[in-house]
């Protein structure tokens, strides 16, 4: 196993009496696109700033490769950071903005020109070197900031909500471009965001953070299909959580409903009170699957790729997405009685939150 590019060991950060990061350990594989995801105040930006050297940990160690860097200032670490406010030099051309770090390292002449132009090409700004930042769109300015950070070939690139200032359409486009750029340059990216779709689009692995700790770490698929806690289930997309009690090795008796089947792997030895989770797109209107609940449609909304139904059941309101594969497919409408059904394999199980609320 190769040495991770970034390793945090038992890192805690306190600001006076507030614990921003609480005994966090983390390995980021070399060459990966890693996301720290969570709501504001969960500690993700503080974690990023400690990796970058802008903050020092109160306890614990930070390694870049084999080298411990805890206590070293930012300029002595082989990392670069791209912030949401691109922090470009307004009086310098695009070329000189990108060349800035190379000049500080005494790179000159054709070597400098070659590296800057190669990097501008990678970020899709070939031929724009003579422009000033103010002549560029927000997305183009973002790419200049990216090129400037990457041209020095840092071991790790840190991205702090880098797409936050862009409008939705451009943000979605830049998500795919950032992923492609990371693939091209092969440098480890660590990306902080509160936007779960952004993290899932770009990252190979995601750490979902809550209250200064990691709730769950995994691939986008693992986090979405098998969330470990109700918090992760709710933070990554819409999830229907129905409370019940374990009644067998692969069954749960719903509190105000029937017994439903789940996979034994999803139960994972749990007993007592739990919550069964089903993603909205995995529920069918109609009784084609083994698990079923009766209900009444109370709301319907057309959301482009799917129609969203809110269905009132004895177990509470459930959200169902039905794909709009062909026009006129959805015959159901508010007021209709319906049966909701789903496969046992489509369910996940988390510890019930009712005790802790």
C-alpha positions as CSV (number, residue, x, y, z in Angstrom):
1,X,0.0,0.0,0.0
2,X,1.5,3.3,-1.0
3,X,1.8,6.1,1.6
4,X,-1.2,8.4,1.6
5,X,-0.6,11.9,0.4
6,X,-2.3,13.3,3.5
7,X,-2.7,11.7,6.8
8,X,-4.3,13.2,9.9
9,X,-3.8,11.3,13.2
10,X,-6.0,12.2,16.2
11,X,-6.3,15.8,15.2
12,X,-8.2,18.2,17.4
13,X,-8.6,21.9,17.0
14,X,-10.0,24.2,19.7
15,X,-10.9,27.9,19.4
16,X,-11.1,29.0,23.0
17,X,-13.8,26.7,24.5
18,X,-15.2,25.6,21.1
19,X,-14.0,22.3,19.7
20,X,-14.1,22.8,15.9
21,X,-12.4,19.4,15.0
22,X,-12.7,16.6,17.4
23,X,-10.1,13.8,17.4
24,X,-10.1,13.3,13.7
25,X,-8.1,10.7,11.8
26,X,-8.1,10.5,8.1
27,X,-6.0,9.1,5.1
28,X,-6.2,10.6,1.7
29,X,-4.9,8.3,-1.1
30,X,-2.3,9.7,-3.5
31,X,-3.8,10.9,-6.7
32,X,-7.4,10.8,-5.5
33,X,-10.2,13.4,-5.6
34,X,-11.3,13.6,-1.9
35,X,-14.2,15.6,-0.6
36,X,-15.0,16.9,2.9
37,X,-18.7,17.3,3.0
38,X,-21.0,18.8,5.6
39,X,-23.1,21.8,6.7
40,X,-21.5,25.0,7.8
41,X,-19.9,24.7,11.3
42,X,-19.1,21.0,10.9
43,X,-15.3,21.5,10.9
44,X,-14.6,20.8,7.3
45,X,-13.0,24.2,6.4
46,X,-11.0,24.1,9.7
47,X,-9.7,20.7,8.7
48,X,-8.7,22.0,5.3
49,X,-7.0,25.0,6.8
50,X,-4.9,22.8,9.1
51,X,-3.8,20.6,6.1
52,X,-2.8,23.9,4.3
53,X,-1.0,25.3,7.3
54,X,-3.3,28.3,7.8
55,X,-4.3,26.9,11.2
56,X,-2.3,24.6,13.5
57,X,-3.9,21.7,15.4
58,X,-4.3,21.9,19.1
59,X,-3.5,18.2,19.3
60,X,-2.5,15.4,16.9
61,X,-0.3,15.2,13.8
62,X,-0.6,16.0,10.1
63,X,1.6,14.2,7.5
64,X,2.1,15.1,3.9
65,X,3.4,11.8,2.5
66,X,6.1,10.7,4.9
67,X,6.8,14.1,6.3
68,X,5.1,15.5,9.4
69,X,4.1,19.1,8.8
70,X,2.2,19.9,12.0
71,X,3.5,23.3,13.1
72,X,5.0,24.3,9.7
73,X,3.6,27.5,8.1
74,X,1.7,27.3,4.8
75,X,4.6,28.4,2.6
76,X,6.8,25.5,3.8
77,X,4.2,22.9,2.8
78,X,3.9,21.4,-0.7
79,X,0.2,22.3,-1.0
80,X,-1.7,25.1,-2.8
81,X,-5.2,26.3,-2.1
82,X,-7.9,27.7,-4.3
83,X,-10.5,29.8,-2.4
84,X,-14.0,30.8,-3.4
85,X,-12.8,34.4,-3.8
86,X,-10.2,33.6,-6.5
87,X,-7.8,36.2,-5.1
88,X,-6.3,37.0,-8.6
89,X,-3.9,39.9,-9.0
90,X,-6.2,42.4,-10.9
91,X,-3.2,44.4,-12.4
92,X,-1.5,41.3,-13.8
93,X,-2.4,39.5,-17.0
94,X,-3.7,35.9,-16.9
95,X,-0.3,34.7,-18.0
96,X,1.5,36.6,-15.2
97,X,-1.1,35.5,-12.6
98,X,-0.3,31.9,-13.5
99,X,3.4,32.5,-13.7
100,X,3.6,34.2,-10.3
101,X,4.5,31.2,-8.3
102,X,7.0,29.9,-10.9
103,X,8.8,33.3,-10.9
104,X,9.1,33.1,-7.1
105,X,10.8,29.8,-7.6
106,X,13.2,31.3,-10.1
107,X,11.8,29.5,-13.1
108,X,12.5,31.7,-16.2
109,X,12.5,32.0,-20.0
110,X,11.2,29.2,-22.2
111,X,10.7,26.8,-19.3
112,X,8.4,29.3,-17.6
113,X,6.5,30.1,-20.8
114,X,6.1,26.4,-21.7
115,X,4.7,25.5,-18.3
116,X,2.3,28.4,-18.1
117,X,0.9,27.8,-21.6
118,X,0.6,24.0,-21.0
119,X,-1.4,24.7,-17.8
120,X,-3.6,27.3,-19.5
121,X,-4.4,24.7,-22.1
122,X,-5.3,22.1,-19.4
123,X,-7.8,24.5,-17.8
124,X,-9.3,25.5,-21.2
125,X,-7.8,29.0,-21.4
126,X,-5.3,28.6,-24.2
127,X,-4.8,31.9,-26.0
128,X,-6.1,34.0,-23.2
129,X,-2.8,34.8,-21.5
130,X,-2.8,38.5,-22.3
131,X,-6.2,39.3,-20.8
132,X,-6.7,40.8,-17.4
133,X,-8.9,39.1,-14.8
134,X,-11.7,41.7,-15.2
135,X,-12.1,40.7,-18.8
136,X,-13.0,37.2,-17.9
137,X,-16.2,35.5,-16.7
138,X,-16.5,34.1,-13.2
139,X,-15.9,30.6,-14.5
140,X,-12.8,31.7,-16.4
141,X,-11.4,33.5,-13.4
142,X,-11.9,30.3,-11.4
143,X,-9.8,28.4,-14.0
144,X,-7.0,31.0,-13.7
145,X,-6.9,30.5,-10.0
146,X,-6.8,26.8,-10.6
147,X,-4.0,27.1,-13.1
148,X,-2.0,29.3,-10.8
149,X,-2.3,26.7,-8.0
150,X,-1.5,23.7,-10.2
151,X,1.4,25.1,-12.2
152,X,3.8,24.6,-9.3
153,X,2.9,20.9,-9.2
154,X,2.0,20.8,-5.5
155,X,1.7,17.4,-3.9
156,X,-1.8,18.3,-2.8
157,X,-4.4,20.9,-4.1
158,X,-6.9,22.2,-1.5
159,X,-10.2,23.6,-2.8
160,X,-12.3,25.6,-0.4
161,X,-15.9,25.8,-1.8
162,X,-14.3,26.8,-5.1
163,X,-17.5,26.9,-7.1
164,X,-19.7,28.7,-4.5
165,X,-19.7,32.0,-6.4
166,X,-20.8,30.5,-9.7
167,X,-24.4,30.2,-11.0
168,X,-26.0,26.8,-11.1
169,X,-25.4,25.9,-14.7
170,X,-21.8,27.0,-14.7
171,X,-21.2,25.2,-11.4
172,X,-22.4,21.9,-12.9
173,X,-20.2,22.4,-15.9
174,X,-17.2,23.3,-13.7
175,X,-17.8,20.2,-11.5
176,X,-17.2,17.9,-14.6
177,X,-14.3,20.1,-15.8
178,X,-12.6,20.0,-12.3
179,X,-12.9,16.2,-12.2
180,X,-11.3,16.0,-15.8
181,X,-8.5,18.4,-14.8
182,X,-7.7,16.3,-11.7
183,X,-7.6,13.2,-13.9
184,X,-5.2,14.9,-16.3
185,X,-2.8,16.2,-13.8
186,X,-3.0,13.3,-11.3
187,X,-2.5,15.6,-8.3
188,X,-4.4,14.8,-5.1
189,X,-7.4,17.2,-4.7
190,X,-9.1,17.8,-1.3
191,X,-12.3,19.6,-1.8
192,X,-14.5,21.2,0.8
193,X,-18.2,21.7,0.1
194,X,-21.7,21.7,1.7
195,X,-23.3,20.6,-1.6
196,X,-23.8,16.9,-1.6
197,X,-24.4,16.7,-5.4
198,X,-21.1,18.5,-6.0
199,X,-19.2,16.1,-3.8
200,X,-20.9,13.0,-5.4
201,X,-20.2,14.3,-8.9
202,X,-16.5,14.9,-8.4
203,X,-15.1,12.9,-5.6
204,X,-13.7,9.3,-5.5
205,X,-14.2,9.3,-1.7
206,X,-16.2,11.5,0.6
207,X,-15.9,12.1,4.3
208,X,-19.3,13.3,5.7
209,X,-18.6,15.5,8.7
210,X,-20.8,16.5,11.6
211,X,-19.8,18.4,14.8
212,X,-16.1,18.1,14.1
213,X,-16.1,14.4,13.5
214,X,-16.4,12.1,10.5
215,X,-19.8,10.4,10.5
216,X,-19.0,8.1,7.5
217,X,-16.3,7.8,4.9
218,X,-16.7,6.0,1.6
219,X,-17.4,6.2,-2.1
220,X,-20.4,8.2,-3.3
221,X,-22.2,4.9,-4.0
222,X,-21.5,3.5,-0.6
223,X,-22.7,6.6,1.2
224,X,-25.9,6.8,-0.9
225,X,-26.8,3.1,-1.0
226,X,-25.7,2.1,2.6
227,X,-25.6,5.2,4.8
228,X,-24.3,4.3,8.3
229,X,-26.4,6.8,10.2
230,X,-29.7,8.7,9.8
231,X,-27.6,11.9,9.5
232,X,-25.7,10.6,6.5
233,X,-28.9,9.3,4.9
234,X,-30.6,12.7,5.3
235,X,-27.6,14.7,4.2
236,X,-27.0,12.8,0.9
237,X,-30.3,13.1,-0.9
238,X,-33.8,12.6,0.1
239,X,-34.5,9.5,2.2
240,X,-37.6,8.0,3.7
241,X,-36.9,6.8,7.2
242,X,-39.6,4.6,8.8
243,X,-39.3,3.6,12.5
244,X,-39.7,0.0,13.6
245,X,-38.4,-2.8,15.7
246,X,-36.2,-5.7,14.6
247,X,-38.4,-8.8,14.4
248,X,-36.0,-11.3,12.8
249,X,-32.7,-11.8,11.1
250,X,-34.0,-10.1,8.0
251,X,-37.3,-8.4,9.1
252,X,-38.5,-5.2,10.8
253,X,-42.0,-4.7,12.2
254,X,-42.9,-1.0,11.4
255,X,-44.2,1.0,14.3
256,X,-47.5,1.8,12.7
257,X,-47.4,-0.7,9.8
258,X,-46.7,-4.2,8.6
259,X,-43.6,-6.3,8.9
260,X,-41.2,-5.6,6.1
261,X,-38.2,-7.6,4.8
262,X,-34.7,-6.1,4.6
263,X,-31.4,-7.8,3.8
264,X,-29.6,-9.5,6.7
265,X,-26.5,-7.5,5.7
266,X,-28.4,-4.2,6.1
267,X,-29.6,-5.2,9.6
268,X,-26.0,-6.1,10.4
269,X,-26.9,-7.8,13.7
270,X,-29.0,-4.8,15.0
271,X,-31.7,-5.5,17.5
272,X,-34.4,-3.3,19.1
273,X,-35.5,0.0,17.7
274,X,-34.2,0.9,14.2
275,X,-35.2,3.0,11.2
276,X,-35.7,1.4,7.7
277,X,-34.6,3.7,4.9
278,X,-35.8,3.7,1.3
279,X,-34.7,6.2,-1.3
280,X,-37.6,7.8,-3.2
281,X,-36.6,6.4,-6.6
282,X,-36.6,2.9,-5.3
283,X,-40.3,2.9,-4.3
284,X,-42.9,1.8,-6.9
285,X,-46.5,3.0,-7.2
286,X,-48.3,-0.3,-7.2
287,X,-47.8,-3.6,-5.4
288,X,-45.1,-5.2,-7.6
289,X,-42.6,-5.7,-4.8
290,X,-42.5,-7.8,-1.6
291,X,-42.7,-4.9,0.9
292,X,-45.9,-2.8,0.6
293,X,-47.7,0.1,2.3
294,X,-51.1,1.6,1.6
295,X,-51.3,5.3,1.2
296,X,-53.0,8.3,-0.3
297,X,-51.2,10.8,-2.7
298,X,-51.4,14.3,-1.2
299,X,-49.0,16.2,-3.4
300,X,-47.5,15.8,-6.9
301,X,-44.8,17.9,-8.5
302,X,-43.2,17.6,-11.9
303,X,-39.4,18.0,-11.5
304,X,-38.1,17.3,-15.0
305,X,-36.5,13.9,-15.1
306,X,-39.1,12.6,-12.5
307,X,-42.4,13.3,-11.0
308,X,-42.3,13.6,-7.2
309,X,-45.2,12.2,-5.2
310,X,-45.8,12.8,-1.5
311,X,-47.9,9.9,-0.1
312,X,-49.6,9.9,3.3
313,X,-49.3,6.5,5.0
314,X,-49.9,5.1,8.5
315,X,-46.1,5.4,8.9
316,X,-46.0,9.1,8.0
317,X,-45.4,10.9,4.7
318,X,-43.2,9.2,2.1
319,X,-41.6,10.8,-0.9
320,X,-41.6,8.8,-4.2
321,X,-39.9,9.7,-7.5
322,X,-41.2,8.2,-10.7
323,X,-39.1,8.7,-13.7
324,X,-40.7,10.5,-16.7
325,X,-39.6,8.0,-19.2
326,X,-42.5,8.7,-21.6
327,X,-45.2,11.4,-21.6
328,X,-48.5,10.6,-20.0
329,X,-47.1,7.7,-18.1
330,X,-48.1,9.0,-14.7
331,X,-51.7,8.3,-14.2
332,X,-51.7,8.9,-10.4
333,X,-52.8,12.3,-9.0
334,X,-53.5,13.9,-5.6
335,X,-56.4,12.3,-3.7
336,X,-55.8,8.8,-5.3
337,X,-55.3,5.8,-3.0
338,X,-52.2,3.8,-3.9
339,X,-50.0,1.0,-2.8
340,X,-46.3,1.7,-2.4
341,X,-43.9,-1.2,-2.7
342,X,-40.2,-1.8,-2.7
343,X,-37.7,-4.6,-2.8
344,X,-36.0,-5.8,0.5
345,X,-32.6,-5.2,-1.2
346,X,-33.5,-1.6,-1.8
347,X,-33.7,-0.8,1.9
348,X,-31.0,0.2,4.3
349,X,-31.2,0.2,8.1
350,X,-29.9,2.8,10.5
351,X,-30.1,3.2,14.3
352,X,-33.2,5.0,15.3
353,X,-32.7,8.6,16.1
354,X,-35.8,8.7,18.4
355,X,-33.9,8.0,21.6
356,X,-31.4,10.7,20.9
357,X,-33.9,13.4,20.0
